[in-house]
Amino acid sequence: MKKVGITIGLPRALLYYRYRVFWETFFQELGFEIVASEPTNREILEQGAALAIDEACLSLKVYLGHVAALVGKCDFILIPRISNFGRHRNMCTRFEALPDLTRHVFRDRRLQILSYELDVLEKKDEENALMEMCRTLDCVSTKAFKRAYKKAKKADTEHFRERCRKQDALARRDGMKVLIAAHSYVAEDPFMGRMVTDYLRKNGVIPLRADLTDHDDALKHSRELSPTCKWEISREILGGIQKRKDGIDGIILLSAFPCGPDAMVNELIARRVKGIPMLNLVLDAQSGTAGVETRLESFIDIIRFKEGSL
């Protein structure tokens, strides 16, 4: 492929964990260089917290820290505006406002943002939105775009299906299983939720993820818990819980403070999913590993006591 001499920066936060394979394949196939920010650490979190308003959720603070870490290391930073995937398939408003919010926060740094707008209700689907974005770069032919988009979608689909197959294999194993209900950018971030998964594994518990299941199937199952939930990723998590609930020993509701949608959806789960031990774990900038580990240890003991193995 022909190199175009443009470097695209990917902040390793928020939707990076959902679209990483798609974005990397797409831009690399078009000849762009890709640079991702380093995994989240204390410095990135503190820098993002200093840039954000106090009321911003922890995930957004982390995101701004990752954007700051990319300044000066790339030509453009990819920050899409993702509003919805159709009727009753909305995203949290932060994803719709993200390009404008970030541009304002970094207004003194001449930040070059590359963005596309996904809004199916306004007839702006992903493929057309990305094509419009590429036109602004004036270095991508229609033929090259279609080839790159097709290859990126295939790579993304295969990657996600493989992750789901691994989840299914874990679910069939013997042993205590705990389902983690969380957004991928919380569950997989090394400075937020990954310590929860690591702790469970270290203590002989099989961690499963509610969001790692076929998206369309999860959306259908989500209606059994809530026919009116409008947030796309929350519905996927609800559907994952509904699909897995008969084969698990406990559920961890893992979220970043103060996430509004999670606060409502987690309350819904607590009220409608009965008979399963549940831990509501909310992470904030002050969360330390010791406190989280103490709560996880107690939760595991509760499950073992309930099952008569303690």
Disulfide bonds with the S-S distance in Angstrom:
none
